[in-house]
Amino acid sequence: MALFGRKTTEDATEDDRSGATDTTESTGSTAAPLWRDEAWADPEREEPTGPTRRTLEEQQAFLLDKVGALRPFGMQIWDVPGLVLCEDIDSDLDLPLVTTARTSGWGVRGSDLVGATETAPKRLYVVDTISVSDGPGRPLVSGAAVQIEEGAIIPEGVDAVVPSASGHIDADGYVVIGEEARLYQNLRRAGSELSDGTPLLRAGEVLTPRSVAVLAEVGLDKVLVRPRPRVVVFTVGETLVAPGQALTQPQQRYDSATALITAAARGDGATVYPLGIVPAQAAAVKQAIADQQIRADLIVVVGGGELIREVVDDIADLDEAVVAINREARVAYAGLGDARTPLVILPAGVVSSYVAYHALVRPVINKLNEVDPHGAQRVQGSLADAVEGAEGVMQFVPAVRDEDGTVRPVAGADSELAWDLARANVLAVIPEDWAGAEAGATVECIVLDDAHVGASTP
């Protein structure tokens, strides 16, 4: 009943299929993502000399080209809700397995009751009584009947059940029935609800608790799925303080970016390991990366991009880019180790890092999950106020979209307050070929997580 012999979306080894649970969180031993970019292996590749200027679309394409979907393996069914199914599931049994009675009554051959009426009833000899806990009993012969309980297995020869109230036992032990019976009357026939070979679930579906119930119903305890990407998140800074600790200096502030990116990545289906704050020292950042690399499919760092050349050993697989979003975000990438585990360094600041996460990291996580990298919900709206901006830079402005489609910015594109994000339900997108936007302009909005917004404009 396990994973063998079912159609899968990818070839997988026997070891992959037989894994009962995701043990990678404790051992880090799962095979790495199927990275597709092999340019790092080219000894003649020129060492990068400085940041490359890219549009948002160009940077998205660059990062997405570095990753492939994670390798699937078998997991226990209670661990799979929210994961992507990697095989087709068809029923290999009939449900119900046997024919049973839908009501308590008299099991008969319908042909024995042809012509029966209240004035001219038929008399059948009762040969057996069958309860739910009994087997089907002996085959029924013509002229006989069995008294049967609701849910009991129907013996061979019975093709209808007459309700108990429609017959009575006479002094000779015969049941007297004054009505005819339809073929299969009051029978729950084997395979009538689910037959062998019925398609149940298809590869590519996201499994739900209801999907798990279907798997259990046909006897499956494991299924081939794509595991959640393991994402390590930390923030680099010298004046940051972890929430719950005291601020002891006037220049200090609490680290909200780690919490935000951690929650966002978990909401996107990743298993996240937040490290908190790492000092803005090359040795400390390099050690944190080395310690976490073994259990990560992706490492996301907020801030510290200026240290990238000091913390990455393989300079050939390093990229620094200035991306034309908001205040021209500086984003760094490196492929780590033999598996080329992607390291992405986002700009510092809670809003800047969140915008960069939505625009660049979320598509990467989606691709690791083998779902649409650009599947974020988008709606349109009309700006209530003008938004300042520079041509050539795409802006993502925290805003509230009302039910009537009015979009009200709650902060400028240069805001770095989590409070502004908390008040917003969308990011209003100001295209890079606009020099800001006038009040009344129609803009596209990215819906933030599970925020509730008005209906999308048709």
Beta strands, then each sheet from edge to edge (+ up, - down):
strand 1: 52-54
strand 2: 73-76
strand 3: 84-85
strand 4: 89-90
strand 5: 100-101
strand 6: 105-108
strand 7: 122-130
strand 8: 144-148
strand 9: 160-163
strand 10: 167-169
strand 11: 174-177
strand 12: 187-188
strand 13: 199-201
strand 14: 222-226
strand 15: 230-236
strand 16: 240-241
strand 17: 253-254
strand 18: 271-278
strand 19: 298-302
strand 20: 318-323
strand 21: 329-336
strand 22: 341-346
strand 23: 378-383
strand 24: 395-401
strand 25: 406-409
strand 26: 426-430
strand 27: 442-447
sheet 1: 1+ 20+ 21- 22+ 19+ 15+ 18+
sheet 2: 2+ 14- 3+
sheet 3: 4+ 13-
sheet 4: 5+ 12-
sheet 5: 9+ 6- 8+ 7+ 11- 10+
sheet 6: 16+ 17+
sheet 7: 23+ 25+ 24- 26+ 27- 23+
end
